[in-house]
């Protein structure tokens, strides 16, 4: 049954939560439109895939994989040289676009800051570090810069999401066991990554819908008005 908050019968874990690891895109920042615009800028006139195609099939995957799959569908010969060219153009375009419009997801910035006052927080993302640095410098006036004890990007792991390595490294860097940590994720691939690493997962359904996040321990629509007590209640 799907309601405003949906769960899978998780156990009481209030006293077990030692740290919280956030995804970035779709959880903290509404960045997918800017990512799509930047990819369009990189690929150029040959880019005919719609935003809906991008969101449903490539969001939550790392840049190398997404660009390779897009090139294949568009009939473009794809190699390392082209990836590097596209990646450089995309990085520069994304930094420009996000500087003009960095829109936080509802309630996300305040929730991160509330949690960070009581628990260590990390960031585990499929984006490149350059994209994360560009976003954090401007999002909500830079209020989240320096807040995260660890930031793990697709540049830092051999296999990005949905492989568990991104979350496994974030947990290791924070110094806790996976079952002591909670992940907040918006994409099916992100949920798979966090669950594969052994974390509890709260899914945020604003981008992809609750029905796509069935592997999460709890699904909520967004983070508006959420507090640390809310997090505990979601997992009790």
C-alpha positions in Angstrom: 0.0 0.0 0.0 1.4 3.4 -1.0 0.6 6.3 1.3 2.4 9.6 2.0 5.0 7.5 3.9 5.4 3.9 2.8 7.6 1.2 4.5 8.5 -2.4 4.4 8.1 -3.3 8.1 11.6 -2.2 9.2 12.7 -2.8 12.8 13.2 -0.2 15.5 16.6 1.4 14.8 16.6 4.7 16.6 19.5 3.9 18.8 21.4 2.1 16.0 21.7 5.1 13.6 25.2 6.5 13.9 25.5 8.5 10.6 23.5 9.6 7.6 24.7 9.4 4.0 23.0 11.6 1.4 22.8 11.3 -2.4 23.1 14.7 -4.1 21.1 14.9 -7.3 17.4 14.5 -6.7 17.8 14.4 -2.9 19.6 17.7 -2.1 19.5 19.6 -5.4 17.0 19.5 -8.3 19.9 19.2 -10.7 18.7 16.8 -13.4 17.4 19.5 -15.7 20.8 21.2 -15.6 22.6 17.9 -16.1 20.4 17.2 -19.1 21.0 20.7 -20.6 24.8 20.3 -20.0 24.8 16.9 -21.8 22.8 18.4 -24.7 25.5 21.1 -24.9 28.2 18.5 -25.0 26.7 16.2 -27.6 25.4 19.0 -29.7 22.9 18.8 -32.6 23.0 15.0 -32.7 21.3 14.9 -29.3 17.7 13.9 -29.9 16.9 12.1 -26.6 14.2 13.8 -24.6 14.5 14.9 -20.9 12.0 12.2 -20.0 14.3 9.6 -21.7 17.3 11.0 -19.7 15.4 11.0 -16.4 13.9 7.6 -16.7 16.9 5.7 -18.1 20.1 7.5 -17.3 19.6 9.5 -14.1 21.4 8.0 -11.2 24.1 6.5 -13.4 27.7 7.8 -13.7 28.6 10.1 -16.5 30.8 7.7 -18.5 28.1 5.0 -18.6 25.3 7.5 -19.4 27.2 9.2 -22.2 28.2 5.8 -23.7 24.6 4.5 -23.7 23.4 7.8 -25.2 26.1 7.6 -27.9 25.1 4.1 -28.8 21.4 5.0 -29.1 22.3 8.0 -31.2 24.5 6.0 -33.5 27.6 8.0 -32.5 31.0 6.2 -32.5 32.1 6.5 -28.9 35.6 6.2 -27.5 37.8 7.6 -24.7 38.7 10.7 -26.7 35.1 11.6 -27.3 34.2 10.9 -23.7 36.8 13.3 -22.5 35.7 15.9 -24.9 32.1 15.6 -24.0 32.9 15.4 -20.3 34.9 18.6 -20.4 32.2 20.5 -22.2 29.5 19.1 -20.0 31.4 20.0 -16.8 31.9 23.6 -18.0 28.2 23.9 -19.1 26.9 22.4 -15.8 29.0 24.8 -13.7 27.5 27.7 -15.7 23.9 26.5 -15.6 24.1 25.7 -11.8 25.6 29.1 -11.1 22.5 30.6 -12.8 19.9 28.3 -11.2 20.7 26.0 -8.3 17.4 24.8 -6.9 17.3 22.8 -3.7 14.9 19.9 -3.3 12.1 20.8 -0.9 13.3 20.8 2.7 16.6 19.2 1.8 19.1 21.9 2.9 17.4 22.5 6.2 17.2 18.7 6.9 20.9 18.1 6.1 21.8 20.9 8.5 19.5 19.6 11.2 20.9 16.1 11.0 24.5 17.4 10.8 24.1 19.1 14.2 23.6 15.6 15.8 25.2 13.0 13.5 28.1 12.7 11.1 26.9 13.2 7.5 28.4 12.1 4.2 27.6 12.5 0.5 27.7 9.6 -1.9 27.0 10.6 -5.5 27.3 9.3 -9.0 28.3 12.7 -10.2 31.8 14.0 -10.9 33.6 15.9 -8.2 33.7 19.0 -10.4 29.9 19.0 -10.6 29.5 18.6 -6.8 32.0 21.4 -6.1 30.1 23.7 -8.5 26.8 22.9 -7.0 27.8 23.1 -3.3 29.5 26.5 -3.9 26.2 28.1 -4.9 23.3 26.0 -3.5 21.4 27.9 -0.9 24.2 30.5 -0.8 26.8 27.8 -0.1 25.2 26.8 3.2 26.3 23.1 2.7 29.9 23.8 2.0 32.1 22.1 4.6 29.1 20.3 6.2 29.9 16.8 5.0 32.6 14.8 6.7 33.1 12.8 3.5 32.2 13.3 -0.1 32.5 10.2 -2.4 31.9 10.8 -6.2 32.1 8.7 -9.3 35.8 9.8 -9.6 36.6 8.1 -6.3 35.5 4.5 -7.0 36.3 2.0 -9.7 32.6 1.1 -10.2 30.0 3.8 -9.6 26.3 3.3 -8.7 24.5 0.9 -8.8 27.6 -0.9 -7.6 27.9 -0.7 -3.8 31.4 0.8 -3.8 30.2 4.5 -3.5 28.3 3.9 -0.3 30.8 1.4 1.0 33.6 4.0 0.7 31.5 6.7 2.3 30.7 4.5 5.3 34.3 3.5 5.6 35.4 7.1 5.5 32.9 8.0 8.3 34.3 5.2 10.4 31.0 3.2 11.0 29.6 -0.1 10.0 27.1 -0.1 7.1 24.2 -1.3 9.4 24.8 1.8 11.5 24.2 4.2 8.6 21.1 5.4 6.7 21.2 6.5 3.1 18.8 8.9 1.5 18.3 8.2 -2.2 16.0 9.2 -5.0 16.8 6.7 -7.8 16.5 3.0 -8.2 20.2 2.7 -9.0 21.1 4.6 -5.9 18.9 2.5 -3.7 20.5 -0.6 -5.1 24.0 0.8 -4.4 23.1 1.7 -0.8 21.3 -1.6 0.0 24.2 -3.5 -1.7 26.6 -1.8 0.7 24.4 -2.8 3.7 22.8 0.5 4.6 19.3 1.2 5.6 17.6 3.4 2.9 15.0 6.1 2.9 13.8 6.7 -0.6 12.7 10.2 -1.7 10.0 9.7 -4.4 9.8 13.3 -5.7 11.8 12.5 -8.9 11.1 8.9 -9.8 7.9 7.9 -7.9 7.5 5.5 -5.0 6.8 2.6 -7.2 10.4 2.7 -8.6 11.9 2.7 -5.1 10.5 -0.6 -3.8 13.8 -1.8 -2.4 14.1 1.1 0.0 13.2 0.5 3.7 10.9 3.5 3.7 9.7 5.9 1.0 8.7 9.5 1.7 7.6 12.1 -0.9 10.1 14.8 0.1 12.0 16.3 3.1 9.8 19.3 3.8 9.5 19.9 7.5 11.6 16.8 8.3 13.7 16.6 11.4 15.9 14.0 13.1 12.9 12.7 14.9 11.2 12.2 11.5 14.2 10.1 10.3 13.9 7.9 13.4 10.2 7.6 13.0 10.6 6.5 9.3 12.8 3.6 10.4 10.9 2.5 13.6 
